[in-house]
Amino acid sequence: MKSWMMAAILMLCGASVFVCSCNKGATAEYPYVSGTLDNALEPDSAPARIMEAMERAERFHCYEIMCDTAHAICVEAIGEVDNTPTEGYGIVVEKGAVSTNFLNLRNSRSPMARYVEKDNVLWLSCSAMEGTGVTVERLYQIRFDEEDKAYIAQSIDPYDLQQQLCQRLGYNIEGEQVTLYDGGREIAQATNTVTDMGGFDNEQPLWIGEQMWYDLSGDIPLLLFTPGVNFTTGLVLTYDDMPTLMAPLTIAEDGKVSIGELSECEE
C-alpha cells in the first residue's frame, strides 16, 4: 500500500476515535416530568352569598397577615362580616389611611405577604387549590396608585409555571434512586422507600402541579414545589421521599414570568 494511502487511513481512524470520544462525553437526555394541572385555573371568586354579605356588611372582623409599620402597609384577612363567616375569602390591603378590599381573594391556608420598598411592590400569595396532599398557591403582584389605592398588577397562574417546569425538570431512575435534573444539570437525588405499591409507574412515574407554593421572605419571590411519585398500584401521588425544589421568579412589565435556576430547598 502506498504511503499516502496509509497516512489517509490513519488520519480517518484518528478522526473516528475523536468523534466517538466527543459523543461519549455528551450530555445525556432524560425524560421530563408531567403536570397534573390540565388548564389555567379560574380566577378566585367568592360564593354569591358570601359576596353579598361582604358588600352589605357594616363591619369586617379581620386578622393580620402582614404589617409593615415602617411603610404604613398592612395586609389583613377577613374572617367574618358582621356575624357571617367569609368561608376563607376576602383580603384587605391598607396603605396609610387608604384601605382596598379584594373580596374574591382567598385567605385560607395562611396567605403570606411582603412589601419590597425598592420596587414599590407588595407580593401576596393565596391558596388557589387545596385538599388532602394538595397545596397550590397563586402569586399576586400588587401596586399602589397615586392615591395609595392598591390594585393587582399581575396574577401568576400555577398552570403557566407548571408548563415551564415540565420542559426543564428531567429525571433518571435506577432501582430506587431518583435523580433530578434542571436541563442537564443534576440538582437533587432521592431514595424511594415505598415497597408496597408495585414500584414506579412505567409510563410516567414523576409529576408536578399538586404542591406549588411560595417563600416571600426575601425581596424576590421564590417558587417552591415538590414532585410526586406515581406507583403502579397507587391512586394518588406520593411525596414522602421526594425533595422540595425552589427557584426565583422574575416578572417582566408585560407579565411574562421567568423561572430562575432550580435548586434543592435546604431543610
C-alpha positions as CSV (number, residue, x, y, z in Angstrom):
1,M,0.0,0.0,0.0
2,K,1.3,3.4,-0.9
3,S,2.5,5.6,2.0
4,W,0.0,8.4,1.2
5,M,-2.9,6.0,1.4
6,M,-1.7,4.6,4.7
7,A,-1.5,8.1,6.1
8,A,-5.0,8.9,5.0
9,I,-6.4,5.8,6.6
10,L,-4.6,6.6,9.9
11,M,-6.0,10.1,9.8
12,L,-9.6,8.8,9.3
13,C,-9.2,6.4,12.1
14,G,-7.9,9.1,14.4
15,A,-10.8,11.3,13.5
16,S,-13.3,8.5,14.2
17,V,-11.7,7.9,17.6
18,F,-12.0,11.7,18.3
19,V,-15.7,11.8,17.3
20,C,-16.5,8.8,19.4
21,S,-14.8,10.2,22.4
22,C,-16.7,13.5,22.0
23,N,-20.1,11.7,21.7
24,K,-19.2,9.6,24.7
25,G,-18.9,12.8,26.9
26,A,-22.0,14.5,25.5
27,T,-24.9,15.3,27.9
28,A,-27.4,12.5,28.2
29,E,-31.1,13.2,27.6
30,Y,-33.6,12.4,30.3
31,P,-37.4,12.2,30.3
32,Y,-39.3,15.2,31.7
33,V,-41.9,15.2,34.5
34,S,-45.6,15.5,33.7
35,G,-48.1,18.1,35.0
36,T,-51.2,17.4,37.0
37,L,-52.9,20.7,36.1
38,D,-54.8,20.4,32.8
39,N,-55.6,24.1,32.2
40,A,-55.2,27.5,33.6
41,L,-57.0,28.0,36.9
42,E,-60.2,30.1,37.1
43,P,-59.8,33.4,38.9
44,D,-60.7,33.4,42.6
45,S,-64.4,34.1,43.1
46,A,-66.2,34.1,46.4
47,P,-69.6,32.4,46.5
48,A,-72.5,34.8,45.7
49,R,-74.0,34.6,49.2
50,I,-70.6,35.5,50.8
51,M,-70.0,38.3,48.3
52,E,-73.5,39.7,49.1
53,A,-72.8,39.5,52.8
54,M,-69.5,41.3,52.5
55,E,-70.9,44.0,50.3
56,R,-73.7,44.8,52.7
57,A,-71.7,44.4,55.9
58,E,-71.3,47.2,58.4
59,R,-68.1,45.8,59.9
60,F,-65.3,43.5,58.9
61,H,-63.7,41.2,61.5
62,C,-60.1,40.8,60.3
63,Y,-56.9,39.2,61.4
64,E,-53.4,40.3,60.4
65,I,-51.4,38.7,57.7
66,M,-48.6,41.3,57.5
67,C,-48.0,44.7,59.0
68,D,-45.0,46.8,57.7
69,T,-45.1,49.8,60.1
70,A,-42.1,51.5,58.5
71,H,-44.0,51.9,55.3
72,A,-47.5,52.0,56.8
73,I,-48.7,49.0,54.8
74,C,-50.8,46.2,56.3
75,V,-52.5,43.2,54.8
76,E,-55.4,41.5,56.6
77,A,-57.7,38.6,56.1
78,I,-61.5,39.0,56.5
79,G,-62.7,36.3,58.9
80,E,-66.2,37.5,59.4
81,V,-68.5,40.2,58.1
82,D,-70.9,41.2,60.9
83,N,-71.8,37.7,62.2
84,T,-71.3,35.9,58.9
85,P,-68.1,33.8,58.3
86,T,-66.5,34.5,55.0
87,E,-65.6,30.8,54.4
88,G,-62.0,31.7,53.5
89,Y,-62.5,34.7,51.2
90,G,-61.5,38.4,51.5
91,I,-58.3,40.3,51.7
92,V,-57.8,43.9,52.8
93,V,-54.7,45.9,51.9
94,E,-54.1,49.2,53.7
95,K,-51.6,51.9,52.9
96,G,-51.7,54.8,55.3
97,A,-55.3,55.8,55.6
98,V,-56.4,54.2,52.4
99,S,-58.0,50.7,52.5
100,T,-58.6,48.5,49.5
101,N,-60.8,45.4,49.6
102,F,-60.1,42.3,47.5
103,L,-63.2,40.3,48.4
104,N,-62.7,37.5,45.9
105,L,-59.2,36.6,47.0
106,R,-58.8,33.5,49.3
107,N,-57.4,33.9,52.8
108,S,-57.5,30.2,53.8
109,R,-54.3,28.2,54.5
110,S,-52.2,31.1,55.8
111,P,-51.6,33.6,53.0
112,M,-48.3,35.5,53.0
113,A,-47.4,39.0,52.0
114,R,-44.2,41.1,51.8
115,Y,-43.7,44.7,50.7
116,V,-40.4,45.5,48.8
117,E,-39.6,49.2,49.1
118,K,-37.1,49.4,46.3
119,D,-39.6,48.1,43.8
120,N,-42.7,49.7,45.5
121,V,-44.5,46.3,45.1
122,L,-46.5,44.2,47.5
123,W,-46.2,40.4,47.0
124,L,-49.2,38.3,48.1
125,S,-49.6,34.5,47.9
126,C,-53.0,33.0,48.3
127,S,-54.4,29.5,48.1
128,A,-55.6,28.5,44.6
129,M,-56.3,24.8,45.2
130,E,-56.3,22.8,48.5
131,G,-57.1,19.4,49.7
132,T,-55.5,16.2,51.0
133,G,-52.0,16.2,49.6
134,V,-52.8,19.3,47.5
135,T,-51.3,22.8,48.2
136,V,-51.3,25.1,45.2
137,E,-50.9,28.9,45.6
138,R,-51.3,31.8,43.2
139,L,-49.0,34.8,43.4
140,Y,-50.2,38.4,43.1
141,Q,-48.1,41.4,42.4
142,I,-49.9,44.4,44.0
143,R,-49.0,48.0,43.3
144,F,-50.4,51.4,44.5
145,D,-51.7,54.3,42.5
146,E,-51.0,58.0,43.3
147,E,-53.8,58.0,45.9
148,D,-52.3,54.9,47.7
149,K,-55.2,52.6,46.5
150,A,-54.0,49.1,45.9
151,Y,-54.5,47.2,42.6
152,I,-53.4,43.8,41.2
153,A,-50.7,44.5,38.6
154,Q,-50.0,40.8,37.9
155,S,-51.5,37.5,38.8
156,I,-49.3,34.4,38.3
157,D,-51.2,31.3,37.4
158,P,-49.8,28.0,38.7
159,Y,-50.5,26.3,35.4
160,D,-48.1,28.6,33.5
161,L,-45.3,27.8,35.9
162,Q,-46.1,24.1,35.7
163,Q,-45.8,24.1,31.9
164,Q,-42.4,25.9,32.1
165,L,-41.1,23.4,34.6
166,C,-42.3,20.4,32.6
167,Q,-39.9,21.5,29.8
168,R,-37.0,21.7,32.2
169,L,-37.2,19.2,35.1
170,G,-35.8,15.9,33.9
171,Y,-35.3,12.7,35.9
172,N,-33.5,9.4,35.9
173,I,-34.5,6.3,37.9
174,E,-32.1,3.5,38.7
175,G,-33.5,0.9,41.1
176,E,-34.9,3.0,44.0
177,Q,-32.7,6.0,43.3
178,V,-34.3,9.1,41.7
179,T,-32.0,11.8,40.2
180,L,-33.5,15.2,39.2
181,Y,-32.0,17.5,36.5
182,D,-32.6,21.1,35.5
183,G,-31.8,20.6,31.8
184,G,-28.6,18.6,32.0
185,R,-27.5,19.8,35.4
186,E,-28.1,17.5,38.4
187,I,-29.9,19.3,41.2
188,A,-31.2,16.6,43.6
189,Q,-31.3,12.9,44.5
190,A,-33.9,10.9,46.4
191,T,-34.2,7.3,47.5
192,N,-37.7,5.7,47.4
193,T,-38.7,3.8,50.5
194,V,-42.2,2.7,49.4
195,T,-42.2,-1.0,48.8
196,D,-45.9,-2.0,48.8
197,M,-47.3,-0.1,45.8
198,G,-45.9,-2.1,42.9
199,G,-42.9,0.1,42.1
200,F,-42.6,3.1,39.9
201,D,-45.2,3.6,37.1
202,N,-43.6,2.5,33.8
203,E,-45.1,5.2,31.6
204,Q,-45.0,8.4,33.8
205,P,-43.6,8.0,37.3
206,L,-43.0,11.7,38.2
207,W,-45.5,14.5,38.3
208,I,-45.6,18.1,39.4
209,G,-48.5,20.6,40.0
210,E,-50.2,19.4,43.1
211,Q,-47.7,21.0,45.5
212,M,-46.6,24.5,44.5
213,W,-46.3,27.4,46.9
214,Y,-44.1,30.5,47.7
215,D,-41.4,31.8,50.0
216,L,-41.8,35.6,50.3
217,S,-39.2,36.1,53.0
218,G,-36.8,37.8,50.5
219,D,-37.1,40.7,48.1
220,I,-37.5,38.2,45.2
221,P,-40.4,35.6,45.3
222,L,-39.2,32.0,45.5
223,L,-41.3,29.3,43.9
224,L,-41.3,26.1,45.9
225,F,-42.6,22.8,44.6
226,T,-42.3,19.1,45.3
227,P,-42.5,16.4,42.6
228,G,-44.9,13.5,43.4
229,V,-44.3,9.8,42.6
230,N,-46.8,7.7,40.7
231,F,-46.7,4.0,41.5
232,T,-48.3,1.2,39.5
233,T,-51.0,0.4,42.2
234,G,-51.4,3.9,43.6
235,L,-54.4,6.1,43.1
236,V,-52.7,9.3,44.4
237,L,-49.2,10.8,44.1
238,T,-46.8,10.1,47.0
239,Y,-44.4,12.9,48.2
240,D,-42.8,11.4,51.3
241,D,-39.3,10.7,49.8
242,M,-39.1,13.5,47.3
243,P,-37.1,16.7,47.8
244,T,-38.6,20.2,47.7
245,L,-37.2,22.3,44.9
246,M,-37.1,26.1,44.6
247,A,-36.4,28.8,42.0
248,P,-36.5,32.6,42.0
249,L,-39.2,34.3,39.8
250,T,-38.7,37.3,37.6
251,I,-41.8,39.1,36.2
252,A,-41.4,41.4,33.2
253,E,-43.6,44.5,32.8
254,D,-45.7,42.7,30.2
255,G,-46.5,40.0,32.8
256,K,-44.2,37.3,31.4
257,V,-42.8,35.1,34.2
258,S,-39.3,33.7,34.0
259,I,-38.2,30.9,36.3
260,G,-34.6,31.1,37.5
261,E,-32.1,28.3,38.3
262,L,-33.7,25.3,40.0
263,S,-32.1,24.0,43.2
264,E,-32.9,21.8,46.2
265,C,-34.5,23.6,49.0
266,E,-32.5,23.4,52.2
267,E,-34.1,22.0,55.3
